[in-house]
Amino acid sequence: MAFTLTPCRPNLSLSSSSTSSSSAAPILHRHSALPNSHNTTVLSRRLFRNSRIKLFASKPRLFSVSVSVSASASASSSSLQALIFDCDGVILESEHLHRQAYNDAFAHFSVRCPSSSSSDSLNWGSDFYDELQNRIGGGKPKMRWYFKEHGWPLSTIFETPPNTDEDRAKLIDTLQDWKTERYKEIIKSGMVEPRPGVLRLMDEAKAAGKKLAVCSAATKSSVVLCLENLIGLERFQSLDCFLAGDDVKEKKPDPSIYLTASKRLGVSGKDCLVVEDSVIGLQAATGAGMSCVITYTSSTSDQDFKDAKAIYPDLSNVRLKDLELLLQNVVSAK
């Protein structure tokens, strides 16, 4: 086996229209950090500096990867036996939809944090939510973290801010349940479509006899609804494994969900390939001993994906053979 890394010129477009080949060359793609918001509810980036998750790359790097395989390639090379998709951000661009549903829940229950100088209900701005959802997986952990930082809120659920673990859990459960139902209404509206290339790649994998799975940190009922509406009932029912946040104790970046998927699929982690959109998902996949490719979104495009095997703006021009080649040779685009 031999491979070469060939520098290529930056392409800062989020569109895949510039790629004419049916076989997509993986790229490393970086954008400048999002500007800080002045909204009083927007969390300062300083609060994220001590996180173990490195959100931004220090130096942009762009390469295309060219690979050639000799007949004497090592017999120990991985072979693609299972393709695993994240849901939010991979199958659909959902960040803005989740944010809308959270803000609708906060307004419905008149949630107001002590740290806010405004009498209006809590409203998470887009810049802040991009930071939050790329740092903390799962809706309940997001709210619990926020309320710990900004004070437990007043709301119509409790006359005073909850001060016991039981009441705080009830507050978060009530908000999350209402938010989930609101998110379902948005998905059912028919205005949401799957990201480019996802359905074709799923069909290619199934036709080739590969096992297919979806692993999401979101609430199971909302993921089921998304999949039924976006990939169709037939594809959903043909999945070899489907796991949601309810199925594991720890959320991404903990690798539990992918370790569980490996067991249920009956496939070794080294023979699985995960499609993710964020550094949280990437860490979960690699922590489970799996290779991972990234299809980034506008809110994750400037993250540090140095451990990904390939990075794509979307899956429009990615074919199953491209992914098989990456996994067989364990070629990292660095």
C-alpha positions as CSV (number, residue, x, y, z in Angstrom):
1,M,0.0,0.0,0.0
2,A,1.1,3.5,-0.8
3,F,-0.6,6.8,-0.2
4,T,0.3,10.4,-0.9
5,L,-1.0,13.6,0.6
6,T,-1.4,16.3,-2.0
7,P,-1.9,19.9,-0.9
8,C,-5.0,21.5,-2.5
9,R,-6.4,25.0,-2.5
10,P,-9.0,26.0,0.1
11,N,-12.6,25.6,-0.9
12,L,-14.7,27.6,1.6
13,S,-18.0,26.8,0.1
14,L,-20.5,24.6,2.0
15,S,-21.9,23.5,-1.3
16,S,-20.9,20.3,-3.0
17,S,-21.5,21.7,-6.5
18,S,-17.8,22.3,-7.1
19,T,-17.2,18.6,-7.0
20,S,-17.8,17.0,-10.4
21,S,-16.3,13.5,-9.8
22,S,-18.5,10.8,-8.5
23,S,-15.8,9.7,-6.1
24,A,-15.3,12.4,-3.5
25,A,-11.9,13.4,-2.3
26,P,-12.0,14.0,1.5
27,I,-10.9,17.4,2.5
28,L,-10.0,19.2,5.7
29,H,-12.1,22.2,5.9
30,R,-11.9,25.0,8.4
31,H,-13.7,28.3,9.0
32,S,-13.0,31.2,11.4
33,A,-14.7,31.0,14.7
34,L,-18.2,32.3,15.0
35,P,-18.5,35.9,16.5
36,N,-19.6,36.3,20.0
37,S,-23.2,37.3,20.6
38,H,-24.2,40.2,22.8
39,N,-27.5,38.5,23.9
40,T,-27.6,38.3,27.7
41,T,-28.3,34.6,27.6
42,V,-25.3,33.8,25.4
43,L,-22.6,32.1,27.3
44,S,-19.1,33.6,27.1
45,R,-16.6,31.5,25.2
46,R,-14.4,31.8,28.3
47,L,-16.6,29.1,30.0
48,F,-15.6,26.6,27.4
49,R,-11.8,27.1,27.6
50,N,-11.2,24.5,30.2
51,S,-13.2,21.8,28.4
52,R,-11.5,18.6,27.5
53,I,-13.1,18.9,24.0
54,K,-10.9,21.0,21.7
55,L,-13.5,22.9,19.6
56,F,-11.2,24.8,17.2
57,A,-8.1,23.8,15.3
58,S,-5.1,26.1,15.8
59,K,-3.9,25.9,12.2
60,P,-6.0,25.3,9.1
61,R,-4.9,22.4,7.0
62,L,-6.3,21.3,3.7
63,F,-5.3,18.1,1.9
64,S,-6.7,15.7,-0.6
65,V,-5.9,12.1,-0.1
66,S,-4.7,9.8,-2.9
67,V,-4.4,6.0,-2.1
68,S,-3.1,3.1,-4.0
69,V,-3.3,-0.5,-2.8
70,S,-0.8,-3.2,-3.7
71,A,-1.8,-6.9,-3.9
72,S,0.4,-7.6,-0.9
73,A,-1.7,-5.3,1.4
74,S,-1.7,-6.5,4.9
75,A,-4.3,-9.1,5.7
76,S,-4.9,-7.4,9.0
77,S,-6.4,-4.3,7.3
78,S,-10.0,-3.4,8.3
79,S,-12.9,-4.2,6.0
80,L,-16.1,-2.3,6.0
81,Q,-18.8,-4.6,7.5
82,A,-21.1,-2.0,9.2
83,L,-21.9,1.6,8.4
84,I,-23.2,3.6,11.4
85,F,-24.9,7.0,11.0
86,D,-25.5,9.7,13.6
87,C,-28.9,11.3,13.1
88,D,-29.0,15.0,14.0
89,G,-26.5,16.9,11.8
90,V,-25.8,13.8,9.6
91,I,-29.2,12.6,8.3
92,L,-30.7,16.0,8.7
93,E,-29.6,19.5,9.6
94,S,-31.4,19.9,12.9
95,E,-29.6,22.3,15.2
96,H,-31.8,25.2,14.4
97,L,-34.9,23.0,14.8
98,H,-33.9,21.8,18.2
99,R,-33.1,25.4,19.3
100,Q,-36.5,26.6,18.2
101,A,-38.2,23.8,20.1
102,Y,-36.2,24.6,23.3
103,N,-37.0,28.3,23.1
104,D,-40.7,27.5,22.5
105,A,-40.6,25.3,25.6
106,F,-38.9,28.1,27.7
107,A,-41.6,30.5,26.5
108,H,-44.4,28.1,27.2
109,F,-43.4,27.6,30.8
110,S,-42.1,31.3,31.3
111,V,-38.6,30.1,32.2
112,R,-36.5,32.9,33.5
113,C,-33.0,32.6,35.0
114,P,-31.9,34.8,38.0
115,S,-28.7,35.8,36.0
116,S,-30.8,37.5,33.3
117,S,-31.6,41.2,33.5
118,S,-34.5,40.7,31.1
119,S,-38.1,39.9,32.1
120,D,-38.5,37.9,28.9
121,S,-38.3,34.1,28.9
122,L,-35.0,32.4,28.3
123,N,-34.0,32.3,24.7
124,W,-30.9,30.5,23.5
125,G,-29.2,32.5,20.6
126,S,-27.8,30.6,17.6
127,D,-24.2,31.3,18.4
128,F,-24.6,30.1,21.9
129,Y,-26.5,27.0,20.9
130,D,-23.8,26.1,18.4
131,E,-21.3,26.2,21.2
132,L,-23.5,24.3,23.7
133,Q,-24.7,21.5,21.4
134,N,-21.1,20.9,20.2
135,R,-19.9,20.6,23.8
136,I,-22.7,18.7,25.6
137,G,-24.7,15.8,24.1
138,G,-28.3,15.2,25.0
139,G,-31.1,17.7,25.9
140,K,-31.4,17.1,29.6
141,P,-27.6,17.4,30.2
142,K,-27.7,20.7,28.2
143,M,-30.3,22.2,30.4
144,R,-28.9,20.9,33.7
145,W,-25.5,22.4,32.8
146,Y,-27.0,25.7,31.8
147,F,-29.1,26.0,35.0
148,K,-26.1,25.1,37.2
149,E,-24.1,27.9,35.5
150,H,-26.9,30.6,35.4
151,G,-29.0,29.7,38.4
152,W,-32.1,27.4,38.6
153,P,-35.0,29.3,37.0
154,L,-38.4,30.6,37.9
155,S,-41.2,29.1,35.8
156,T,-44.8,28.1,35.8
157,I,-43.7,24.6,36.8
158,F,-42.6,25.8,40.2
159,E,-43.5,29.1,42.0
160,T,-39.9,29.3,43.2
161,P,-36.7,28.0,41.8
162,P,-36.3,24.3,42.6
163,N,-33.7,23.6,45.3
164,T,-33.9,19.8,45.6
165,D,-32.6,17.2,43.3
166,E,-36.1,15.7,42.9
167,D,-37.7,19.1,41.9
168,R,-34.8,20.0,39.6
169,A,-35.2,16.6,37.8
170,K,-38.9,17.2,37.5
171,L,-38.3,20.6,36.0
172,I,-35.9,19.3,33.4
173,D,-38.1,16.3,32.6
174,T,-41.1,18.5,32.1
175,L,-39.2,20.9,29.8
176,Q,-37.6,18.1,27.8
177,D,-40.9,16.3,27.3
178,W,-42.6,19.4,26.0
179,K,-39.7,20.3,23.8
180,T,-39.7,16.8,22.3
181,E,-43.4,17.1,21.4
182,R,-42.8,20.5,19.8
183,Y,-39.8,19.1,17.9
184,K,-42.0,16.3,16.5
185,E,-44.5,18.9,15.3
186,I,-41.8,20.7,13.4
187,I,-40.6,17.4,11.8
188,K,-44.2,16.5,10.9
189,S,-44.6,19.8,9.1
190,G,-43.1,18.3,6.0
191,M,-40.6,21.2,5.6
192,V,-37.5,19.1,6.6
193,E,-35.5,17.0,4.2
194,P,-32.6,14.6,4.6
195,R,-29.1,15.9,3.8
196,P,-27.7,15.3,0.3
197,G,-26.4,11.8,-0.4
198,V,-27.6,10.1,2.8
199,L,-30.4,7.9,1.4
200,R,-28.3,6.8,-1.6
201,L,-25.4,5.8,0.6
202,M,-27.7,3.9,2.9
203,D,-29.1,2.1,-0.1
204,E,-25.7,1.3,-1.5
205,A,-24.6,-0.2,1.9
206,K,-27.7,-2.4,2.1
207,A,-27.4,-3.5,-1.5
208,A,-23.7,-4.5,-0.8
209,G,-24.7,-6.6,2.2
210,K,-23.3,-4.2,4.8
211,K,-24.9,-3.9,8.2
212,L,-26.6,-0.5,8.7
213,A,-27.2,1.3,12.0
214,V,-28.3,4.7,13.4
215,C,-27.0,5.9,16.8
216,S,-28.2,9.2,18.1
217,A,-27.9,10.9,21.5
218,A,-31.4,12.4,21.1
219,T,-34.6,11.1,22.7
220,K,-35.8,7.9,21.1
221,S,-39.3,9.1,20.3
222,S,-38.0,12.1,18.4
223,V,-35.3,10.1,16.5
224,V,-37.9,7.5,15.5
225,L,-40.1,10.2,14.1
226,C,-37.2,11.8,12.2
227,L,-36.2,8.5,10.7
228,E,-39.7,7.5,9.7
229,N,-40.3,10.9,8.0
230,L,-36.9,11.4,6.5
231,I,-35.5,8.0,5.4
232,G,-38.9,6.3,5.1
233,L,-40.5,3.5,7.1
234,E,-39.0,0.7,4.9
235,R,-35.4,1.9,5.4
236,F,-36.0,2.5,9.1
237,Q,-37.4,-1.0,9.6
238,S,-34.5,-2.5,7.7
239,L,-31.9,-1.1,10.0
240,D,-29.7,-3.8,11.7
241,C,-29.4,-1.6,14.8
242,F,-31.0,1.5,16.1
243,L,-29.9,3.2,19.4
244,A,-31.0,6.5,21.0
245,G,-29.9,8.4,24.0
246,D,-32.5,6.5,26.1
247,D,-30.6,3.2,25.4
248,V,-27.3,4.1,27.2
249,K,-26.4,5.6,30.5
250,E,-23.8,8.0,29.2
251,K,-24.1,10.5,26.3
252,K,-21.6,11.2,23.6
253,P,-18.6,11.9,23.7
254,D,-18.7,8.7,25.9
255,P,-18.3,5.8,23.6
256,S,-21.1,3.7,25.2
257,I,-23.6,4.0,22.3
258,Y,-21.1,2.8,19.7
259,L,-19.8,0.0,21.9
260,T,-23.4,-1.2,22.4
261,A,-24.0,-0.9,18.6
262,S,-20.9,-3.0,17.9
263,K,-22.2,-5.8,20.2
264,R,-25.7,-5.8,18.8
265,L,-24.4,-5.8,15.2
266,G,-21.9,-8.6,16.0
267,V,-19.2,-6.6,14.2
268,S,-15.8,-5.7,15.6
269,G,-15.2,-1.9,16.1
270,K,-12.4,-1.9,13.6
271,D,-14.8,-3.1,10.9
272,C,-17.3,-0.4,11.6
273,L,-17.3,3.1,10.0
274,V,-19.2,5.9,11.7
275,V,-20.6,9.0,9.9
276,E,-20.7,12.0,12.3
277,D,-20.9,15.8,12.1
278,S,-19.3,17.0,15.3
279,V,-16.2,16.5,17.5
280,I,-18.4,15.1,20.2
281,G,-19.5,12.3,17.9
282,L,-16.0,11.8,16.6
283,Q,-14.7,11.3,20.1
284,A,-17.4,8.8,20.9
285,A,-16.7,6.8,17.7
286,T,-12.9,6.7,18.1
287,G,-13.3,6.0,21.8
288,A,-15.1,2.8,20.7
289,G,-12.2,1.9,18.5
290,M,-14.1,2.8,15.3
291,S,-13.0,4.8,12.3
292,C,-15.1,7.9,11.6
293,V,-15.7,10.3,8.7
294,I,-17.2,13.7,9.2
295,T,-19.9,15.4,7.2
296,Y,-19.9,18.8,8.8
297,T,-22.7,21.4,9.1
298,S,-22.5,25.2,9.3
299,S,-22.3,25.0,13.1
300,T,-19.5,22.4,13.2
301,S,-17.4,23.4,10.2
302,D,-14.7,25.1,12.3
303,Q,-14.1,22.2,14.7
304,D,-10.9,20.3,15.0
305,F,-11.5,17.0,13.2
306,K,-7.9,15.8,13.2
307,D,-8.8,12.2,14.2
308,A,-11.3,11.8,11.3
309,K,-10.4,9.5,8.4
310,A,-12.0,12.0,6.0
311,I,-14.0,15.2,6.1
312,Y,-16.8,16.1,3.7
313,P,-19.1,19.1,3.3
314,D,-21.9,16.6,2.7
315,L,-22.3,13.1,1.2
316,S,-23.4,14.1,-2.3
317,N,-20.3,12.7,-4.0
318,V,-19.3,10.1,-1.5
319,R,-19.8,6.5,-2.6
320,L,-19.6,3.3,-0.6
321,K,-16.4,2.3,-2.5
322,D,-14.7,5.5,-1.2
323,L,-15.5,4.6,2.4
324,E,-14.4,1.0,1.9
325,L,-11.1,2.2,0.6
326,L,-10.6,4.5,3.6
327,L,-11.3,1.8,6.1
328,Q,-9.3,-0.9,4.4
329,N,-6.2,1.2,4.4
330,V,-6.8,3.2,7.6
331,V,-5.7,6.3,5.8
332,S,-6.1,9.4,8.0
333,A,-6.4,12.8,6.3
334,K,-3.9,14.8,8.3
